[in-house]
Amino acid sequence: MVQVIQAHNISLADLEAKFSLQQAENEDFFTEWFDTLPEITDIEKQYLDRVKTNFMRLVKHPPLLESAVKMIVLSPLLDLAGFYQEPFFITTEESIEIALEEEEEIIKGHIDVLVIQEKLWLLVIESKRASFSLLEAIPQALASILSNPSQDKPTFGLVTNGSDFIFVKVAKQNIPKYALSDEFTLLRRKNELYQVLSVLKNLNQSLS
């Protein structure tokens, strides 16, 4: 009998065991989040300051759910990074399914926001409730990325609960490997949305 596993219940240990997924130890594996990042403009910084202010005001009145995180934080970031323009287009609530025939298991779930270019999945974004730890969302994001049928290009992800952000890279050639960026947060005095936008712009340029 085939067992169905929900992606939100999957763990990193499960993914490592079922897909031979390995965490890359070489820093050169994932340079897109820190190397030669594009500058952002003063106008963009002013806009991101307003985004941070809006989020910090609303987080005082919980619960702040996924829909609010998407509207307040993700949508402005995607817009400023150019992911609403050609050659990209957006789909939402995309279902995923990974069949493990040897173990008679199927992993199912959905992606909160999916950016697609020429039917290749380029950026997967998981938005979670503001109270959720990103450690809970990373395995689900990795499971979503592993369902990507494209084998020849890396796939990138951004996991966020609205206040914290971690970028993910997965390369599936031979042995699948992944790496995580440092964590960016809105809970510091400096507005780290600046760095988040700069990384998104860098991914746009590398994937366009």
C-alpha positions, -999 to 999 in steps of 0.1 A, spaced: 0 0 0 14 34 -10 20 57 19 13 94 15 35 119 34 26 155 37 55 178 28 49 199 60 56 168 81 89 159 64 122 164 82 157 170 70 167 135 81 139 121 60 150 140 29 186 130 34 176 93 38 151 92 9 168 113 -17 205 110 -6 203 148 -1 236 163 12 244 197 26 272 213 6 302 221 27 320 241 1 312 279 3 316 282 -34 285 260 -39 262 289 -30 278 323 -38 247 339 -52 235 352 -18 267 371 -9 291 376 -39 290 407 -61 254 417 -52 238 446 -71 233 479 -53 197 490 -44 186 526 -49 177 552 -22 141 551 -34 140 513 -30 155 517 5 128 541 14 101 517 2 117 488 22 118 510 53 80 515 49 75 477 44 94 470 76 74 496 95 41 482 82 51 446 92 64 456 126 31 475 133 9 446 123 29 420 141 19 437 174 -16 424 167 -13 386 162 -20 363 145 -3 374 114 -10 347 88 6 336 56 -18 357 34 -7 389 53 30 380 51 26 376 13 8 409 9 29 430 32 64 416 27 67 392 -2 48 411 -29 68 443 -26 101 423 -26 91 403 -57 80 435 -74 112 455 -67 133 425 -77 116 423 -111 99 389 -108 65 404 -120 81 413 -153 92 393 -184 106 366 -187 91 356 -153 55 349 -144 38 339 -111 17 310 -101 5 304 -65 -5 275 -43 12 251 -67 7 214 -57 38 191 -56 41 154 -56 72 132 -53 68 95 -59 93 71 -42 85 39 -60 110 17 -42 96 26 -8 60 29 -20 57 65 -7 44 97 -21 53 131 -7 26 157 -13 23 194 -5 19 229 -20 42 258 -27 29 292 -15 45 312 -43 62 298 -74 81 319 -99 84 301 -133 104 310 -164 98 289 -195 81 262 -173 113 258 -152 110 264 -115 134 291 -106 124 304 -73 103 287 -46 91 308 -17 75 295 15 57 320 36 48 309 71 30 324 101 51 350 119 53 328 150 68 298 130 105 290 132 122 289 97 136 255 108 100 241 104 97 255 68 131 246 54 124 208 49 91 217 32 109 241 9 135 215 1 109 189 -6 92 213 -30 124 221 -48 132 183 -51 99 179 -70 113 202 -97 115 182 -129 144 203 -141 177 184 -136 203 206 -153 199 239 -135 200 248 -98 168 259 -80 167 286 -55 143 292 -26 135 318 0 119 307 33 104 335 54 80 340 83 78 377 75 104 388 100 132 363 91 146 352 58 168 323 46 178 316 10 182 280 -2 200 265 -32 196 230 -45 216 213 -73 203 179 -84 230 167 -107 244 133 -96 240 135 -58 215 163 -48 231 189 -27 217 220 -9 231 250 10 215 278 31 224 314 34 229 333 66 196 344 82 184 379 76 159 395 101 138 425 106 144 424 143 177 442 141 180 480 140 194 479 105 168 471 78 181 438 64 154 438 37 180 457 18 202 426 16 172 404 9 162 425 -21 198 426 -33 200 388 -33 167 386 -51 180 410 -78 211 389 -81 190 357 -86 169 375 -112 200 385 -132 216 350 -130 183 333 -140 171 357 -167 
